[in-house]
Amino acid sequence: MNDKAGQPERLAPGDLGETITPLREFVAAVTRLVERTRDEPAIVAEARPLLATLVAEDGWLPGPYTVPDPKFYCQYLLHCDPLERFSVVSFVWGPGQATPVHDHMVWGMIGVLRGAEKCQRFRRGPDGRWSEDGAEHLLARGEVDVVSPTLGDVHRVANAHQDRVSISIHVYGANIGAVSRHVYAPGSGEVKPFVSGYSSAALPNLWDRSSRVRKSIQGQQ
């Protein structure tokens, strides 16, 4: 999810292809997974430890996809599967920023790369009103959470810090910026349609491995 935000600067060529290797390997692994099965529990069970490995290592996320907006949380697209079977997004939270109560309509995983997030789930009562479902929980750096229409899909997320930026890597079972979703008004049954879009117009280049290839060629000479 995101509201309007500034666009990241264009990335300069160089050694990014080597720095971003963990993301490239993650994308390749999830691509192989969704080619093998579309069973949601199987995908989540296998992809969750892959995401945990990705967010356990910092330093691979390009700078333009870590920039907060002073007013709105940012949703930077890092990769979308050509068949829209999954997408990978960098969520950048300014101090104290939070989402409205919202759903996803597809499975999703959230891994915290920097800082921490607070998550509060919601449920619809017999009277049709949305209210908090259990206690708010903290998602610390390196931890992974899962959402899904089958597991619980309506929640509110916030930066756990009031004085620093937090960043999380989200993986969804669709091109999440183009999914028709909903926002909810706590304490009432009001529902509004929502499509998140993205905060960035350009994707990071996952595929420039030219530096490694050049070194390999030089080593053969």
C-alpha positions in Angstrom: 0.0 0.0 0.0 1.1 3.6 -0.5 -0.1 7.1 -1.0 1.7 9.5 -3.3 5.4 9.8 -2.8 8.5 11.1 -4.7 10.1 9.1 -7.4 13.6 7.5 -6.7 16.5 8.8 -8.7 17.8 6.8 -11.6 20.4 4.2 -10.6 23.9 4.5 -12.0 25.5 1.4 -13.6 28.4 -0.2 -11.7 28.6 -2.9 -9.2 24.9 -3.0 -8.3 24.6 -6.3 -10.0 26.8 -7.9 -7.4 25.5 -6.0 -4.4 21.9 -7.0 -5.2 22.7 -10.7 -5.6 20.6 -11.8 -2.6 17.4 -10.3 -4.2 18.2 -11.8 -7.5 18.6 -15.2 -5.9 15.4 -14.8 -4.0 13.4 -13.8 -7.1 14.8 -16.9 -8.9 13.9 -19.2 -6.1 10.3 -17.9 -5.8 9.9 -18.1 -9.6 10.9 -21.7 -9.5 8.5 -22.3 -6.6 5.4 -20.7 -8.3 6.2 -22.6 -11.5 6.0 -25.8 -9.5 2.9 -25.2 -7.5 0.0 -22.7 -7.0 -1.0 -24.2 -3.7 -0.9 -21.4 -1.2 0.1 -23.3 1.9 3.0 -25.0 0.0 4.2 -21.6 -1.4 4.1 -19.9 2.0 5.8 -22.8 3.8 8.7 -22.8 1.3 8.9 -19.1 0.6 8.8 -17.9 4.3 12.3 -19.2 5.1 13.6 -17.7 1.8 12.3 -14.3 2.9 13.8 -14.7 6.3 17.2 -15.4 4.7 16.8 -12.3 2.5 16.0 -9.9 5.3 18.7 -11.3 7.6 21.3 -9.7 5.4 21.3 -5.9 5.0 23.2 -3.9 2.4 21.7 -5.3 -0.8 18.7 -2.9 -1.1 19.6 0.0 -3.5 19.5 3.4 -1.9 16.7 4.9 -4.0 14.4 2.2 -2.6 15.1 3.1 1.0 14.1 6.8 0.8 11.2 7.8 3.1 8.6 10.5 2.2 7.9 13.0 5.0 4.1 12.6 4.7 3.4 9.1 3.3 4.8 5.6 3.7 6.3 4.4 0.4 5.8 1.2 -1.6 8.7 0.7 -4.0 8.3 -2.2 -6.5 11.5 -4.3 -6.6 10.2 -7.1 -8.9 7.0 -8.3 -10.5 6.8 -11.8 -12.0 6.0 -11.5 -15.8 2.8 -13.5 -15.3 2.0 -11.5 -12.1 2.2 -14.6 -9.9 4.1 -12.7 -7.3 5.7 -9.3 -6.6 8.4 -8.1 -4.2 8.1 -4.7 -2.6 10.2 -2.5 -0.4 8.0 -0.7 2.2 9.7 2.4 3.7 8.2 3.9 6.8 9.0 7.4 8.0 8.9 7.9 11.8 5.5 7.0 13.2 3.8 6.4 9.8 1.0 3.9 9.6 -1.4 2.3 7.1 -5.2 2.5 7.4 -6.9 -0.8 8.2 -6.8 -2.7 4.9 -6.9 -6.1 3.3 -4.7 -7.8 0.5 -7.0 -10.3 -1.3 -4.0 -12.5 -1.9 -1.3 -14.3 0.3 1.5 -12.1 1.5 4.6 -12.2 3.6 6.3 -9.3 5.5 10.0 -9.5 6.5 11.5 -6.6 8.5 14.9 -5.5 7.0 15.5 -2.5 9.2 13.8 -1.1 12.4 10.5 -2.7 13.5 6.8 -2.7 12.7 3.7 -2.9 14.8 0.8 -5.0 13.5 -2.8 -5.0 14.7 -5.3 -7.5 13.1 -9.0 -6.7 12.8 -12.1 -8.8 12.5 -15.7 -8.2 11.5 -18.2 -8.8 14.4 -21.7 -10.2 14.1 -23.0 -6.6 13.8 -20.8 -6.0 10.7 -18.4 -3.6 12.6 -14.6 -4.0 12.4 -12.8 -4.2 15.7 -9.3 -5.2 16.9 -8.7 -8.9 16.9 -6.3 -9.7 19.7 -3.3 -7.7 20.9 -1.0 -5.7 18.7 2.2 -7.5 18.0 5.7 -6.3 17.2 7.6 -7.6 14.2 11.3 -7.1 14.9 14.2 -7.0 12.5 14.7 -10.3 10.7 11.2 -11.6 11.6 8.6 -12.7 9.0 4.8 -12.5 9.2 2.1 -13.9 6.9 -1.2 -12.6 5.8 -3.9 -14.3 3.6 -7.6 -14.4 3.1 -7.5 -17.9 4.6 -5.3 -16.9 7.6 -6.5 -13.4 8.4 -6.2 -10.7 5.9 -7.3 -7.4 7.5 -4.8 -5.5 9.6 -3.1 -2.1 10.3 0.6 -1.8 10.2 2.8 1.0 11.6 6.5 1.9 12.1 7.3 0.9 15.6 9.7 3.9 15.9 8.8 7.5 16.3 12.4 8.7 15.6 13.7 6.6 12.8 12.9 4.9 9.5 11.9 1.3 9.3 12.0 -0.8 6.1 10.3 -4.1 5.4 10.3 -6.4 2.3 6.9 -7.7 1.3 6.1 -10.5 -1.1 2.6 -11.0 -2.5 0.8 -13.6 -4.6 0.0 -11.1 -7.3 1.0 -7.7 -8.8 -0.1 -6.1 -5.5 0.0 -2.5 -6.9 -2.8 -3.5 -9.4 -5.0 -5.6 -7.0 -8.4 -4.1 -6.2 -8.5 -4.1 -2.4 -10.3 -2.4 0.5 -9.8 -0.1 3.5 -12.0 -0.4 6.5 -13.2 2.1 9.2 -12.7 0.6 12.7 -15.8 0.7 14.8 -18.1 0.7 11.8 -18.9 -1.5 8.8 -17.7 1.1 6.3 -15.6 -0.3 3.4 -14.0 1.6 0.6 -12.3 0.3 -2.5 -8.5 0.7 -2.8 -5.7 0.2 -5.3 -2.3 0.9 -3.9 -0.1 1.5 -6.9 3.7 2.1 -6.4 5.9 4.9 -5.3 8.5 4.2 -8.0 8.5 4.5 -11.7 11.7 2.4 -12.2 12.8 -1.1 -11.0 16.3 -1.9 -9.8 18.4 -3.8 -12.3 18.7 -7.4 -10.9 20.3 -8.8 -13.9 23.5 -6.8 -14.5 26.2 -9.4 -13.7 28.7 -7.7 -16.1 31.2 -7.0 -13.3 31.5 -10.7 -12.4 31.7 -11.8 -16.0 34.5 -9.2 -16.8 36.5 -10.5 -13.8 36.0 -14.0 -15.0 37.3 -13.1 -18.5 40.2 -11.2 -17.1 41.2 -14.2 -14.9 41.3 -16.4 -18.0 43.7 -14.1 -19.8 
